[in-house]
């Protein structure tokens, strides 16, 4: 059995009280009682300081954004739903280009193209300019969630792309560069 001697005597010479060295052993019953002592001390510390930790975690919830879809996600959702009720306020002025629908209607250059009834299952969202992780993440969450499924229960697939997709630090550097230009 190996033993380790912990010297807990004080380093200062002007202190009259000297404590005897404590011994801690690794193995056997002493290790079990040492672990139990450590566990008890840890539990009591967590009980004392845990309440403050819980309060801090509850306050952290107030700092984090609520689960809200970005504007891009709401627009994609409305475009993929294709409901004919007047509820699509975000997309009512969007142009609709469907070459198959215009050929079926016999109008090649008409401004009024009949919309496809039903919803779409796949979409490609491409941002001209800067894209960001938050938009990409909320779109992928929306596509995989139950609220994006159609009436038949089929999940949707959304691909997100952008001409420029930079990290937050690179974005800040770009803003700094733009701010320094005259």
C-alpha positions as CSV (number, residue, x, y, z in Angstrom):
1,X,0.0,0.0,0.0
2,X,1.3,3.4,-1.0
3,X,0.9,6.3,1.4
4,X,1.1,10.0,0.7
5,X,1.8,12.4,3.5
6,X,0.3,15.8,3.2
7,X,2.1,18.4,5.2
8,X,-0.4,21.0,6.4
9,X,1.9,22.8,8.8
10,X,2.0,26.5,8.3
11,X,4.9,28.0,6.4
12,X,5.2,31.1,8.6
13,X,7.8,30.8,11.4
14,X,6.2,33.3,13.8
15,X,3.1,31.2,14.3
16,X,3.5,29.2,17.5
17,X,1.0,26.4,16.6
18,X,2.2,23.6,14.4
19,X,-0.2,21.0,13.1
20,X,0.8,17.4,12.7
21,X,1.0,16.2,9.2
22,X,-2.2,14.5,8.0
23,X,-1.9,11.3,6.1
24,X,-4.0,10.3,3.1
25,X,-3.8,6.8,1.7
26,X,-4.8,5.5,-1.6
27,X,-6.4,2.1,-1.3
28,X,-8.3,0.1,1.2
29,X,-10.9,1.4,3.7
30,X,-9.2,4.8,4.1
31,X,-9.8,5.6,0.4
32,X,-13.5,4.8,0.8
33,X,-13.9,7.0,3.9
34,X,-11.8,9.7,2.2
35,X,-14.1,9.6,-0.8
36,X,-17.2,9.7,1.4
37,X,-15.8,12.7,3.3
38,X,-15.1,14.4,-0.1
39,X,-18.6,13.6,-1.3
40,X,-20.2,15.0,1.8
41,X,-18.1,18.2,1.7
42,X,-18.9,18.6,-2.0
43,X,-22.6,18.1,-1.4
44,X,-22.7,20.6,1.4
45,X,-20.9,23.2,-0.8
46,X,-23.3,22.6,-3.6
47,X,-26.2,23.0,-1.2
48,X,-24.8,26.3,0.1
49,X,-23.9,27.8,-3.3
50,X,-26.4,25.9,-5.5
51,X,-29.3,28.2,-4.8
52,X,-27.3,31.2,-6.2
53,X,-26.4,29.0,-9.2
54,X,-30.1,28.2,-9.8
55,X,-31.1,31.9,-9.5
56,X,-28.3,32.8,-12.0
57,X,-29.6,30.2,-14.5
58,X,-33.1,31.4,-14.2
59,X,-31.9,35.0,-14.9
60,X,-29.9,33.7,-17.9
61,X,-33.2,32.6,-19.5
62,X,-34.1,36.3,-19.6
63,X,-30.9,37.2,-21.5
64,X,-31.3,34.6,-24.2
65,X,-33.6,35.3,-27.1
66,X,-37.0,33.7,-27.1
67,X,-37.6,31.0,-29.8
68,X,-38.7,33.3,-32.5
69,X,-38.4,32.7,-36.2
70,X,-36.4,35.2,-38.3
71,X,-38.0,37.2,-41.0
72,X,-36.4,34.9,-43.6
73,X,-37.9,31.8,-41.9
74,X,-41.4,33.4,-41.8
75,X,-41.2,34.3,-45.5
76,X,-40.0,30.8,-46.5
77,X,-42.8,29.3,-44.4
78,X,-45.4,31.5,-46.1
79,X,-44.0,30.8,-49.6
80,X,-43.9,27.0,-49.0
81,X,-47.5,26.9,-47.5
82,X,-49.1,28.6,-50.6
83,X,-52.4,29.2,-48.7
84,X,-55.0,31.1,-50.7
85,X,-56.4,32.9,-47.7
86,X,-55.3,36.5,-47.3
87,X,-53.1,35.6,-44.4
88,X,-49.8,35.7,-46.3
89,X,-49.2,39.4,-45.6
90,X,-45.4,39.1,-45.9
91,X,-45.4,37.5,-49.4
92,X,-48.5,38.9,-51.0
93,X,-46.4,41.2,-53.2
94,X,-43.7,38.6,-54.1
95,X,-43.4,37.7,-57.8
96,X,-44.3,34.2,-58.7
97,X,-42.4,32.5,-61.6
98,X,-43.4,29.0,-62.6
99,X,-42.6,28.1,-66.2
100,X,-44.9,25.1,-66.1
101,X,-47.8,27.1,-64.8
102,X,-47.5,29.7,-67.5
103,X,-47.3,27.1,-70.3
104,X,-50.4,25.4,-68.9
105,X,-52.3,28.7,-68.9
106,X,-51.2,29.5,-72.4
107,X,-49.6,32.8,-71.3
108,X,-45.9,33.1,-71.8
109,X,-45.5,36.7,-70.6
110,X,-48.5,37.3,-68.5
111,X,-48.2,39.1,-65.2
112,X,-51.0,37.0,-63.7
113,X,-49.7,33.5,-63.4
114,X,-51.9,31.1,-61.6
115,X,-50.3,29.8,-58.4
116,X,-49.8,26.1,-57.7
117,X,-52.2,24.8,-55.1
118,X,-50.8,22.9,-52.2
119,X,-47.6,23.3,-50.5
120,X,-44.0,22.8,-51.5
121,X,-41.7,20.2,-49.9
122,X,-38.3,21.6,-51.0
123,X,-36.9,25.1,-51.2
124,X,-33.6,26.7,-51.9
125,X,-33.0,30.0,-50.1
126,X,-30.1,32.0,-51.5
127,X,-29.1,35.4,-50.1
128,X,-27.5,37.8,-52.4
129,X,-25.0,39.4,-50.0
130,X,-24.2,38.3,-46.5
131,X,-25.8,35.2,-45.0
132,X,-25.5,34.3,-41.4
133,X,-25.6,31.4,-39.1
134,X,-28.7,32.4,-37.2
135,X,-30.8,32.5,-40.4
136,X,-29.4,29.1,-41.5
137,X,-30.0,27.6,-38.1
138,X,-33.6,28.8,-37.7
139,X,-34.4,27.6,-41.2
140,X,-33.0,24.2,-40.6
141,X,-34.8,24.0,-37.2
142,X,-38.0,25.1,-38.8
143,X,-37.7,22.5,-41.6
144,X,-37.0,19.7,-39.2
145,X,-39.7,20.7,-36.7
146,X,-43.3,19.4,-36.6
147,X,-44.7,22.8,-37.4
148,X,-43.2,22.8,-40.9
149,X,-44.8,19.5,-41.9
150,X,-47.5,19.6,-44.5
151,X,-51.0,18.1,-44.0
152,X,-49.8,14.7,-45.0
153,X,-47.0,14.9,-42.4
154,X,-44.1,15.0,-44.8
155,X,-41.1,17.0,-43.6
156,X,-39.7,19.9,-45.7
157,X,-36.2,20.3,-47.0
158,X,-34.6,23.7,-47.1
159,X,-31.1,24.5,-48.5
160,X,-29.6,27.8,-47.4
161,X,-26.8,29.6,-49.3
162,X,-25.3,33.1,-49.6
163,X,-22.7,34.9,-51.7
164,X,-20.9,35.7,-48.5
165,X,-21.0,33.6,-45.3
166,X,-18.6,34.9,-42.7
167,X,-17.9,34.2,-39.1
168,X,-19.0,36.8,-36.5
169,X,-15.5,38.0,-35.9
170,X,-14.9,38.4,-39.7
171,X,-18.2,40.3,-39.9
172,X,-17.1,42.7,-37.1
173,X,-13.8,43.2,-39.0
174,X,-15.8,44.1,-42.2
175,X,-17.9,46.6,-40.2
176,X,-14.7,48.1,-38.7
177,X,-13.2,48.5,-42.2
178,X,-16.4,50.2,-43.4
179,X,-16.4,52.5,-40.4
180,X,-12.8,53.6,-41.0
181,X,-13.4,54.5,-44.6
182,X,-14.1,58.2,-45.4
